């Protein structure tokens, strides 16, 4: 045994990358074998081909070392019988060119340090002679332990147990580590393409980040190409998620790069045209596609006759689940520049055809689509696996065009073909669910109700099984909701189907936040982070195995590989369940997990006098589900989503409107409040009126408005009008029967988050209260220092104005609360001490049951097109301070709090947006509720109170509200304590306007006690 080959590898500090068995067949077929590296259920696998003992071949056996945490092989192993001329054969057998130093060691066992040509990534190459064989194992130095353990397996010709110490990139992608490990540009872009093809737009957007593209010693032209490709693809993902302002900005940045490269020009053209389709701007699609692009000239061949494939090509169109492995095994699916341009031009035809079809020109659309499909199938005789997504999209467009022509049999057949193709190439992915939902929607339109419902239920079951959500396919899911609410009166049990389906619809803002929090957890060093990385590795391996099964079934249904693959899938599924069960004990995981409740499970959680009402926006319509111990039902809201938004806008304008930078309050629009109450709650209005506690899960425009200000009866509205018409004060709203006057209201992020809040044990913290706020102003702002960068923001015009720090929130309410709790039971962090780095360094935050911030909150972008970066504004601290406690930093805090209060979340003045934009719970980017609030819950807060608009200082309203709140009788629930405090302001003529009492919302389980955690 060589000194290079320890039998059991010790675990050093750092994250473990977990890899599991997988096998993906090569084409053309070759004999194959694989063996696991490391302990059962876990690590990496060498997958290879046996080419026999013919000395004329390059090698007798070759393996690609696959770890499920990365999408390319991390190393390669070769074996020869006897003593061949290694250097020549090894050089010809490699898939990647290496420059290696002189060997260190002996002729029987040596090691070389190498660098990957073109990237300068560090490699290690081991060579050992044993038992008449010569073995060579080489790969990325970051995976050295896997390389050495692979060699141990080969030398001993058995499975050698061991552990792997590998810097992981995380199951959902720790991008900084991915760049360090995989060379930055190509692999990040490749990962982004893979996620896009699987329909995971939120995850794809985070990989297409031009600021993460490293130069890797490439020339400036290559670097510009990489960053351009990342930028245009990120713009498309933003457009797919409905974030059009940010997409417009990203496309402009791509155009500003000014590349004349024929591939990049085509990409920009196509993706801008798709953006126009997403926006419904059909008239602009054809002019975009008609823009001239440079002709393609293939690059000359290398001297050895092999084509010099550009790196962007290999990482882009050749990217996918199987790309790395099939390259290693010799499957020729790489594309020349001309071939890639051909595919992109075919995609342009498909995009143009989609616009034609929507404009009523179905015949013209079909002709274009048929040509596009023939074109992509002609490239490499149809063996380019990664165009399957494009072909499926073409098939779906052809189906819609055939439906428009009345050719229903052809339309149904094409949609089924698209489903089959997607299942084979992207099994168990969001793309499959989208294809199935599209077919189910078609069947619903054709009146095939039973088959449509069955297919929709299959989609719901698959998403729940994957613990995922549905983003961007609301219109395809809408027929399912319509059929369920139509059938509910005759089949009340269907409320469970409706409740489950409603939980799957995920807003893009929420999806983005969950993805960012997942990356934060994956990159951490806690026990939860370690478990999360392992769970993600198992999940990725399940994806690989499912792909292998799908391909094996499609090619040879009776193949002997299927039993082994299914057995592996079963073991992985068991490991996944065990890991997720262990993770469920950690709040940071629960804050981002996709978990679901049945209607019966929700009923069991609720107490007598409680009800749970969930809203769902699907395109232009809204639906509602109501669950209570004595009654459960669902309905279509009696107003379109736009009508609801108009009513919300009218109410917001009468609460706080910014005119010339000054907030103005107008007489509250009681008629709109009454109309919105009836539109939303009509079928259950009488039930809600009898509740002690309503748990409300908003969607759409209702994310911007607390429902406690809706009006529960018309009589009080009429009485208000009569009083005003008789000369009464129009700002006096005493006597109005607000929903929140008699019913305590709390807000839920999701049914699962409500369940977790209800079941969470109370805080064991020894002290009652810590107040943090009143940032230190920066003083006079000069033209030389007008802005301050938010971490993660790369655009200069997306920086925050330094003047934002010059309007600190008074700390009156903090001082009052500290007095109420007493000096021995409370603490304050204010003024110059209230810095972001000081908060992050504190080791005692978990010692307080109530954590109270009184400061500005950033929940909107600085200006349209800029990314949203939820954060709390703090004083500036040391050299590493940016004066902001961002939501990712909040997520890493260690709290043990029954309640977190976010007071005075005034973003209007900071962002330069109207005060009617969502301010405490929802932003234009849709991340506030799903960012700051979810991050505090993940950090260990059970409940959060946050504000919908700037906390009012007039008449001491905010101070009085929290004074009454904290002085509640011990044992009072948090929701009732808040309701009672608000009622005191309602009953005072000066503060009866909802602006003064309604803005604060409690997120979590409002029934938990304020003081004892019960």
N, C-alpha and C positions, 0 to 999 in steps of 0.2 A: 504494500500500500504506500503510495507516494505521500510525501508531506503535503502535497497539494490537495489531497483527497481525504479529508476527515470523514469518518463514517457517520458521525452525528454532529451536525453543525449547531453551534451555540447561537442563541438569539441575542443580537446586539441591540442597542437602543435604536428606535425608529419603528416605522409602521411596517406591518407585514402585508405583503401582497398575497392574496389567497387565490390559488388556481385549482381547478377541478378537472376531472376527465372530460375530454371531448374528442370527437372524431368527425371530420368533415371530409367527404369523399373527394378524390381528385378526378379530373377528367382530362385525358383518357384514363380509364381504370388501370391501376397498378396494384400489386400486392401491398398491403399496408399492415403496420403494427403500431402499437402505442404503449407507453407505460407511464404511470404516475410518478411524479417527483414529489416526495414529501409524505406527510402523514395522510391517512384516509380522510376523504371528505374535503380536501383542502387545497392543495397547492398548485403546482404546475404539472404539465404533462408534455412528454416528448412524443410527437406524432410523426411517423415516418414511412418511408417506402423501402422495400427490399428489392434490389435490382439483380440479385443473384451474385455468383462468385466469378463472373467473367472479368478477367483482368483488364479487358479493353474498356470497361466502363469507368466512369469517373470515380465511383465509389461502390462498395458492396451494399452499404446501408446508409441511409441519411434520415435524420429526424429534424423536424422543426420544433423548437422549444416554445410552447404556447402557455402563457399565463393569462388567466381570464380578466386581469385588470387592464390589459392593453390590447390593442387591435392589430398589432403586428407581431411576428415571432420575435422573441427577445434573444434568441440564439439559435445555433444550428449544431448538430452533432453528426460526425461521419465515422464510419468504421470500414477498415480494409482488412482482408485476410492476408497475412504475410507482411512483407515490407516493401510497399510500392514507393514510387517516387512521389512523395507527398506534395511537395511544393507545387508542381505543375498541376496535378489533379485537383488539389485543394483550391488553387486559384481559379481554375475553370469551373469548379463546382459551386463556388460562392455566388450568392445572389446579390451581394453588396461588395463593392471594392473596398479593400482595407490596405492601410499602410502600417506595417508591423516593425517593431524593433527586433533586435537580435534575441534569440531564445535564451532564457535563463534556466539553468538546471542541467540535467543529464540527457543523454540520448534516449533513455527509457522513460523519462518524465520531465517535461519542460513546460515553460509558460512564456508567452509573449504578450507585451503590451501593444495594442493597436489603436488606430483611429479610423473611423468611418470616413472615407474620402468624400469630400463635398460638405460634410457637416462637422467634422472634427469631434464627433462623439467618441468617447473612450470605450474601447473594446478590450477583452481579454481572450486569449486563445491558449487552451491547454492541449497537450499531446501526451499520450501514455501508451506504451507497448505492454500488453499483458495477454498471456495464454494464446500466443500466435496471432493476435489481432493488434492493429494500430487504431487507436481511438483519438479523435480530435473533437473537442467541444469548444466553441467560441461564441461570444455574444456580448451584449452590452454590459459594461462593468457594473452598472447599478444592480444587475441581476447576478452578481458573481456567485452568491451562495447557491442559486439554482444551477449555474453552470457546473460548479464543483460536485453538487449532488447528482447531477446527470452523469458526470463522469464516473462517480462511484457506482451507479447502477450498471453502466456499461462494463466496467472493469470486473465487477463481481458477478455480472450476468444474473442479477436478481433485483427485486425491489428493496432498496436500502432506505430504511426510515431516516427521517431528518426533518429539520425545520428550516424555513427560508427567511432570510432577513433581506427584504427588498423595499426600496422606497416606492410606495404605492402611488398611483395617480388617483385612486378613489373610484368607487363604482359609479358615482355620478360626475366625476371629473374634477380633481383638484388641479386647476389649470396651470398654476405655477409649477407644480411638480411634474405635470405632463410635459411642459416645455423643457424642464431641466432633464427629464429622462428620455424624451423622444424627439428632441431636436427642434422643438418650437413649431415652425410653420406648417410643414407638410402633414405631420401627424395630427395636429390640432384641427386643421382644415379637413383632413380625412375623417376624424371623429365627428366633426360637424355635419359632413355629408351623410354619414351613417345615421345619425340621429334625425336628420331631415327626412331621409328615405323611410325611416320607421315612423314618421309622423310626429316626432317629439320636438316640436318647434322651439319650445322654451329652452330645452337643453342645447339644441343646435345653436341658438342665438348666442349663448355664453361661450361656445367654442369658436365662433366666428368673431373673434375680438382682435382687431388689427394691432392693438397695443401689446398683445401677448406674442406677436410674431417676432421671433428673434432673427438676427441676421445669419447666424451659423456660418460665418465667414463666406457667405455668398456675395456676389456683386450687387450693386445697388439696383440694377434692373430686375434681378431675380427677387430681391426683397420687395421692390415696388409691386411686382406681380402678385406675390403672396399676400401683401397687405390689401391690394385691390380686390383680390378674390375673397378674402375674409370680409372686407367691408361691404361688398355688394351682397354677399350671402347673408350677412347680419341684417342688412336692410330688408331683405326678403323675409327673414324670420320675424322681424318687427312688424312688417306688413301683414304676415299671416296671423299674427296675434292681435291685429287691429290697432297697433300703436303707430298710426300713420304719420304723425308729426315727427317722431323719431326716425321712421323709415325715410321720409323726405330728406331729412338732414343727412342720413347715412349715404343715400344715393348721391347727394350733392358732394359729399366728401370724396366718393369714388370718382365722380366726374372730374373733380379738381386734381386728382392724381395725373390725369391726362395721358393715360397709356394708349399706345397705338397697337398693342399686341392683338392679333386677330382673335385669340381665344377670349381674352379679357373683354374686348369690345363686344363680342357676342353675348358673354355672360351678362354684362351690364344692360345690353339691349333687352334680353329676354326677361331678366328679373324686374326691370322697370315696367315691362309690359304686364307681367303677372301682378305687380303692385297696382297698376291701373285697373286690372280685372277685380282685384280684391276691393277696391274702392267703388266699383260700379261705374268707372269712367270708361265706358266701352268705346266712345268715339275717339279716344286718344290711343287705343291699343294699336291700330293699324299704322298711324304715323310713327309710333315708337319702333315698331318692327321694321318699318321701311328705312330706318336710318342706315346709311352706308357703313359697312365694316370692312376692314382690310382683308385681302385674300390670304389664304393659308399656304405657306410653303414649308414642307417638311424639312427638318434639319438633316444634315448629311449623316450617313452611317459611320459607325466607328470602324477602325481598321480591321477588327476581327469579324466584321460582317453583322454585328448585332446593332439594332436600331438604338440610337441615343434618345431615350424617352425623357421628356422634360419632367422635373420633379413634381410640378403642380398637377400634371396629368396623372402621374402614378398615385398621388395622394388624393386626388379629387375623384374623377369618374371611375377610377379603379378601386376606390375605397369601398368598404362594406364589411359585413361580418366575415366573409370568407376571403377577402382580398389578400391579406398577409399570408395566410396558410396556403392558398392556391398558388401564389407566386413561389413560395418556398418549395412546393411540390412539382413545379414545372408547368402548371396550367397557364396557357398563353391567353390571357385576357387583357393584357395591357393595350393601351390605345395610342396610336400615333396622333400627332396634332391634327392632321387632316381628318382622322376618324372621330376625334373628339369634336371638332368643328361640325362635322356632319351630323352628329347626334344633337348638338346644340341648335343647329339650323332646323332639324326635325322638330325639336321642342318649340321653336318659334312658330312653326306651322300649327302645332297643337294649340298654342296660346291664341294665335289669330283665329283659329277655328272656333275656339270657345267664345270669343267675342262675336263671331258671325252667328253662331247658334243662338246666343242671347239676343241678338238683334233680329231674330226671326228668319235667318238665312240658313236653314237646316241643311238643304241640299249642298250648298257651297261648303258648309262646314264639314260634311261627310267626305267630300272629295279631298279636302286638305288633310283630314285625319287619316284617311286611307293611305295617302302618300307619305305622311309622317311615319306611320307604323311600318310600311314597307322599308322605308329608309333606315330606321334603327335596327330592323331585323336583318338587313343586309350587311351590317357592320360585323365583321368576324363571324359570319354565318349564324348570327343570333346568340353567340356564346358570351356576350358581355352581360354578366349577371346584374350589374348595378343599374342597367336601364330598365329593369323590371318595373320600378315605380313609375317611370315615364310611360311605359307601355300600358300599365294598368290605368293611368290617367287618360290615355288616348282611348282605351276601350270604354271607359266611363263616359267620356264626352261623346263618343259615337252612339252609345246607348241613349243619351239624352236627345241627340239629334234624331235618332230613329223614333223615339217616343214622340217628338214634336211632329214627325211625319205620319204618326198613327201606326207605325210598324212595331207593335207591342211585342210580338214574339222575338223579333230581332233584338229589341232593346233589352228584354229580360235575359236573353242568352248572352249578350255582351257583358252585362253587369255580373252575371254568374262567372263568366270567364275572368273578369277582372278580380273577383274575389278569390278564385282558385289560384291565379298567378300571384297575388299578394300573399296568400297563405303559404305558398311554396317558398317565396323569396324572403318574406319578412314575417315569419310565424310569431304568434303571441306578441304582436306589436300594435301600436295605435293605428298604423296604416291598415291593418287587417280589420280592425273594428270600424274604421271609417268606411272601408269598402262594403262591409256587411250592412252598416247603417244606411248607406246609399241604396243598396238593393232593397232593404226593408222599407225605406221610404217610397221607392218605386212600387213595390207590392201594395203598399197602403193606398197609393194613388190609383192603382188598378182595381182596388176593391178586394184584393186577396188578404183579407183581414187576419185570418188565422195564421197563415204562413208568415205574414209580416210581424205579428205579435211574437210568434215563436222565434223568429230571427232576432228581433229586438231583445228578447229575453236572453238569448245567447250572447249578444253583445254585452249586455249588462253583467251577465255572469262572468264573462271573460275579463272585463275590466276589474271587477271586484276580485277575481282570482289573481290578477296581476298587481293588485293594490295600487291602482293607477287612477287617473281621471280622464275625462273627455274634454279636450280643448279644441275649439275651432270647428266642431261639427254640430253646432246647435241646430242648424236648419235641418240636417238629416235626422236628428232625434225628435224634432217637434211633432211629427205625425204620431209617434209613440205616445207622447203625453196627451195629445188630442184624443186618441182612441181610448186611453185609460180613463180620462175624466168623463168621456161619453158613456163608458160602460159602468162606472162606479155606482150610480144609483141602483142598478140591478145586481151588481157584484161588489159589495162593499169590501171584500177581501183584496180587491185590486189596489187598495190604498198602500199595501206593502210594496207592490211593484212600482207604484208611483213614487213612494218615499225612497226606495233604493235608487231608482233612476235619477231622481232629483239630486242625490248626493254625488253623482258622477260628474255633473256639469260643473266645470271648473273655469272660473274667470281667468283670462290671461294674466292679470296682475297677481292673482293668487298663485297661479302656476309658476310665475317668475320668482316670487318670493320663496316658495317651497324649494325650487331648484337651487336658489342661492343659499338657503339655510342648509340644504342637504350637502352642498359643497363645503360649507363652513364646518358642519359636523364631521364630514369625511376627512377634513384636513386637521382635525384636532388630535389631542393626545390623551383624551379621557378614556375610561372604560367603554362609555357609550360610543365614542368614535371608533374604537377598535372593533366592537361588535358590528357597528354600521358598515365599516369597510368589509368585514367578512360577509355580511348579508348581501352587500352589493356585488361582491365577487361571485357568490353563489348565484345571484340573480343573473349576472352576465353569463355565467356558464350555462345556466338553464336556457338562455337565449340561444347559445351556440348548439346545445344538444337538440333543442326543438328545431333549429334550422337543419341539422343533420337528419333528424327523423323525417322532416317534411321533404327534403331532397331525396332521401332514400326511398320513401314511399312513392314519390313521383317517378323515379327512374326505374326501380325494380321492387315492386310491392312485396315480394316474397324474400327479399334479401336476408341473409343470416345476420346482418348487422343490427337489424331492428330490435330483437330481444335484448341485446347488450345495451343498446342506446336507451331503450325504455327502462331498463333496470337502473342505468345511470340517472335518468331523469327522476325516477322514484326516490333514489337516495338523496339527490339534490333537493327535491321538494321537501323531504323530511328534514334535512339540515336547515332549509330556509325557514320552515315553521318553527324549529327550535330557536334559531337566532332571533326571529322577530318576536317570539314570545319573551326572550330574555331582554330584548330592546324595549319592550313595552313598559318596563319599570322605570325608564329614564324620561323625564319631561322634555328634554331637548329633542328626543326622537318623536315623542307623541305630538309635539308642536308641528312636525312636518310630515307625519305619516298619513297615508291614505287608508283610513279605517272606516267601516260602514256599520250602521245599525239597521235592523229591521224595525218595522212599525211596532211590533210587539215588544221588542227590547226597549224602544223609547217609551212606550206606555208603562213598562215596568219601572222605569227610572222616575217617572213623574209622580208627584204627590197629589192628593185630592186638592182641587182648586188651582192646579197648574195646567198650562197648555203650551205646546210647542208649535209655532207657525213658521214655515219655511217658504220663502219666495224663490222662484226660478225664472230668470229671463231667458227666453229662447228667441233670438232674433227680434222680431217686432211684437212678440206676444209675451205675456207673463202668466205663470201658473203658480198655484199655491197648494201646500199640503198642511193640514192641521191634525195634530195628534194630541189626544187628551185621554185620561183614564176612562172617561165615559163615552167618548165619541171621537172618531177619526174620519176624515174625508179629504177630498181634493177638488179643485175647480180651476177653470180658466178665469183669470182676473178680468173683470168687466171694464177694462181699459187697455189700450195698447201700451207697449213699453214707452213709446214716444209721448202718449198722453200722460202717463205717470210721470215721465221726466218733466213735462211742461208744468204739471201741478207742483212737483217738488221745486222746480225753478221759481215758480211764483211765490211759494212759501219762503224759500231762501232769500229772495229779494225783499220780502217784507220783514225779515229778521235782521240781516246785516248786509248792507250793500256798500261797496267801496266806490266813492265818487271823488276823483281828484286826490286819491290817497287817504281820504277821510272816511271812516266807517259811519254809515248812517242807518238808523233804525226807523222803520215806518210802521203804521198801524198793521197789526198782523192780519193776514188774509184768512179770516175764519171760514169763508165760503169754500176756498180751495182745500182747507184742512178737513172740512166736513165731507166734501166730494171725494177726496182721496181715501178717507176712512171707509166710505161706502163701497168704492171701487175695489179696494183691497180685501175687505173683510166681510162683504155682504153676506155670504152663506153662513158665516159663523159669528156674526156681530153680536148676537144675543149670548152665545157661549162665552165670548171674550169678556163681555160686560160682567159676567158672574165670576171671573177668575180673580184670584188673589195675586197670581204671578204669571205673566206672559213671557215666555222665552221666544225671542224673535230672531230669525236668521234672515237678514235682508239680502237683496240682490238688485242689480240695476241701479236706478237713481235713488232707491231707498237706502243705499249705502251712505248717502249724503245727508240723511235726515233722521233724527230720532223720532220714533213713532209715538212717543208719549205725548206729543203735541197735536196729534190728530184728535178730532172732536167726535165724541161718541153719541151725541144726540142733536137733532135739529132744533129742539126747543131752546136750548141755551144759545144757539146761534141767533135765533129770532129775537130772543130777549136782549142780546148784545146790540143788534141793529136798532131795536126800538129805543134803547137807552141813548145810543149815539144820536139817532134822529131827533130825540127830544132835547138835544143839547148837551148830552153827557160826554165825558172824556173818552175819546176814541182809543186812548192807550190804556184804559182801565178794563182789564179782562177778567175781573173777579166774577165768579158765577158761571164761567164757561166750563162745560163738562169735558175737560181734557181726558183722553184715554189714560194718562198717567196720574190723574187725580186720585182714583180709587184702586187702580191696578198697578202693582209694581212691574216694571219692565226691565228685562236684561237681554243682552244681545249675545248670540252664539256665532262662533266662526263656522261651526259644522256640528251635526249631531254627535260625532265622535268626540269633538272637543268639549261639548257640554257634558257628555258622559264622563270624560276624564276629569273635568273640573269637579263634578259631583262626587266622584269616587276618591279623589285625591285626599290623602291624610292632611290634617291641619298642620300649620307651621309649628315647629318646636323651638323657634327663635326665642331668645331670652329677653329681648327688649321690644318695646312696642312700636317705635316710630323713628324714621330718619327722613328729614326734609332736605332736598337738594334744589338749588336754583339761584336766581338773581345773578346772572353772569356779569363779569366785570366788563364795562365798555372798553373799546379800543381807543377812544379819544377821537380827535379831529381826523377826518379821512381826507388824504390828499390825492391828487390825480395819479400819483406814482404808486399808490397802494389802495386801489379801489376794490380789489377782489381777493377772495381766499378760496383755494381749491378744495372741493370735497373729494375725499379719498375715492379713487375709482373713476373720477371724471377726467377725461383726457382733453376735452375741447376747451380752449381758452374762453370762449364766450358762454360757456356753461358754468363759469365760476360764480360763487356767491358774492354779493356786494358786502364789503367790510362794514358798511353802515348798518347791516342787520344786527351786528353785535352791540350797537349803540342804543338799543331800545330794550333794555333788560326788563323782565317781568318782576314786579314788586314781590317781596317774600313775606308779605303780611300774613297770608294764610299758613305759611310754614311756621312763622314765629308763633302764631296763635295755637296751632296744633301742638307744637313743642311745649308750650305752656300747659295745655290741657293734659298732656301725658306726663309732664314733670321732667325735670332735668335728669333724674336718674334713669328714666325710662325712654329717653329720646336723644336725638343728636341732630345737628344741622351742618350742612356743607354748602356755604354760600359765598358770593363775591369772588375774590381772586382765587380762593381755595377750590372753587367749583369748576374744575377742569376735567377734560375727558381722560387724560392720563391718570389723574388722581383717583377718579372713579374706578378705572380699570385696575389700578394697583391695590385698591382697598381689599383687605382680607376679611372684613367684618360685615359685609353687606348681608350675609345670611343670618346675621344676628337680629334682624329687624322684621317684625311681622307686617308692618306697613312701610312701603317705600314710596315717597311722594316727590315728584318732580314738578316744579313750577318754572317753566322755561318755554321758549319758542320751540315748536316742532316743525321740522322740514318734512312735508309729505307731498309737496308738488315740486316739479322741476323748476329751475330758475327761469326758464322761458320755454316756449313751445319747441319741441324737437330735442330737448336735452333729456338725458335719462333721469329717472326719479331715484333719489338716494335717501330713503327715510332716515332721519337722524334727529337727535335732540341737541339744541345749541347750548354750548357751555362756554366758560371762560377759556382763554388760551393758556396753555401750560408750558411744558418744556419744549425742547427742539423737535420732538416727534408729535407734538400736539397740533391738531387742526381746528380746535375749538368746536368739535362736533363729536357726539357720541352716536356713531352710526349703528344701524340695526344689527349688522353682523357683530359689532362689538358688544351690543346689548346681549345678544344671544350667548356670548361667552361669559357673561357675568354669573356669579354664583349667588343666587337668591334663595331664600326660604320664606317667601312672603305670602300671607293670606291675601294681600291686596297691594297692587301697584297703581298709583294715581299719576296720570299725565295731565297736568293742569295747564291751561293757557296755550294750547297748541295753535298758535296764530301763524299760519303760513302765508296769509294773503300779502302782508307787507314784505315778507322776505322774498317771496317768489315773484312779486310784481303782478299777481293775478288778482281777479276780483275776489272779494270775500265770499262770494257765493260758490266758489270752487270748494270742493270738500276739504275740510281742514283738519279734522282729528281722526277720522275713520276711513276716509277714502280720498284718493287724490286723482288727478288727471291720469296718472300712470297706473292707478289701481293698486298701489302697494301699501298704503298706510295701515289699513286694518290687517292686512296680511303681512306687514313688515314689522313696525314697531310693536304692535300689540302681540303678534304671534312670537316675536323675539323675546319679549318680556315673559310670556308664558313658558317658552322653551328654557329661559334662564332660571325658572323656578317660581314664577308668580302664579298664584292660583286664579286670581281675578285681576282685571285691569279696568280702571275708569279712565276714559279719554274723552276729549271734547270735540264737538262737531264744528265749532266756530270759536273765534277769540273769546277767552273767558272775560266776562264783563267786570269792570272795576267800579262802574257807577253804582251809587247807593250801597257800596260795599257788598254787592251781590255774591261774588264768589267767596269772599271771606265768610259771609253769613251762612252760605250754603254748607261749607265744610265745617264751620263751627257747629251747626245743628247736626250735621252728619256724625261727627266725632262724639257729640254729647248724647247720642242715642242710648236708650236703655240697654244694658248688657243683655246679650242673647238675641237682640233684634237682628234680623237678616240684613245683609248688605243692601239688597234691592229695596227692602222696606225702609231702611234707614235713609237711603237716597230719596225715595218717594216722599217720606215725611219731611225731609229738609226742603225738597222742591215745593211741597204743598205750602210751607210757610211763606215762601216767596210768591206763590200763586195768589195767596190771600192778602197780599199787600199791594195796594193800588200802584205804588211806584215800581214794583218789580213783578207785576202780574203778566207782563209781556213775555212770551216764551223765550225771547233773547236772554233774559236774566236767569231763568230757572231750568230750561229744557236741554241745554247744550251738552251736558255730561251724560255719557252712556256707560253702563256697566257691562263688561264682556266677561262671560264665564257663567258660573252658577250663582245667581243672585240670592239663593236661599241660604248660602253659607253665612254664619254669624260673623259680624264685624270684629268681635273681640276675642272669641275663644276658639275660632277655627272649626267649630262643629257644624 
